[in-house]
Amino acid sequence: MVKDEKKLLAEFQAKIDKGVKIEPKDWMPEHYRKQLIRMMSQHAHSEIVGMLPEGNWITRAPSLRRKAILLAKVQDEAGHGMYLYSAAETLGIDRTEMLEQLHTGKAKYSSIFNYPTLTWADIGAIGWLVDGAAIMNQTALAKGSYGPYSRAMVRICKEESFHNRQGYEIMCSLAFGTPEQKAMAQDALNRWWWPAIMMLGPSDDNSPNSAELMSWKVKMESNDSIRQRFIDRTVPQGDHIGLTFPDPLLKFNKETGHYEHGPINWEEFFNVVKGNGPCNKARLKARVDADKDGKWVREAAEAYAMKHTEKETLAA
Ligand code: BYC
């Protein structure tokens, strides 16, 4: 490493240690840039692919009120994807390239979206558990060192909070409804609990990126620590509405003030991440098809924008 770079690196780390945000035009180590592009693009893809499981229920929502809420939620997720692609572009990558990486399977997206939404109760479970887990992770990311990413997180967390409440409200209605509705809510909790726990990433002893990302304050907390907070917050909410968690070893430890849980099936997690979950192929196909079918819209929008720029130039 040349002397200048050593000095730049020391200044960069000093800024981070002091809590000063890193902005797009500031000097940054190449690996910091690469790690952020990896994580932010994966996050953006998760938002966009994450529209699919819930989008599946828009036409079958049980009332106009539920439909309007679900439509707004799914549109919010599209918006989150857009902020995050824009924020990632500040690091010098083009969104076409990020999408290409998604469509060819080179880039990951969250494991959680490879599970199917079988009943209306799944919409409640996603808002309550998936958005609930996402908020735990994202409120930590909102304090992160890269300015555009942390600022995007602030707005996203506000919207996720609405998503989380609407999901829990659906679960409450079902849990206090008819026996059949309660059984639907319980079945959704049984199917989404473990995948939601896993979406927060592998355990700390198997998380190769964490140490570096935490030293750069991109990640403010480890995967296990966020997972524990999510469990501690969520279990009392389930108890409150009379649902049971599909984990016979789940119990509150009065001494630590935390819930202890049973073993996580990491084999299932890595299998889903590798592309072998119940819906991986369908999710990717839906995105690839949407990209292909939307090509003419993008071309028309570009032509329209070009025509207007020409007109403005001639008028000037
Ligand atoms: N799924 O070293 P680790 C939403 C990969 S969407 C797939 O711990 P890191 C919503 C990881 O990429 C919000 N892969 O990684 C939308 C790495 O592989 P590579 C989703 C996963 O980065 C619609 C390897 O495993 N939130 O809320 O330190 C409707 C080793 O892991 C997963 C985000 O995207 C996973 N779950 O930590 C409803 C948050 N976990 O890339 C709701 C942003 C890990 O080295 N991302 N891997 O080949 C993060 O916070 C971090 O990237 C993670 C992983 C905590 C996910």
Boltz pocket constraint, residues with backbone or C-beta under 6 A from the ligand:
constraints:
  - pocket:
      binder: B
      contacts: [[A, 38], [A, 39], [A, 42], [A, 43], [A, 44], [A, 46], [A, 47], [A, 48], [A, 49], [A, 50], [A, 51], [A, 77], [A, 108], [A, 109], [A, 110], [A, 111], [A, 112], [A, 126], [A, 130], [A, 131], [A, 134], [A, 137], [A, 198], [A, 199], [A, 200], [A, 201], [A, 202], [A, 206], [A, 207], [A, 208], [A, 209], [A, 210], [A, 213], [A, 219], [A, 223], [A, 273]]
      max_distance: 6.0
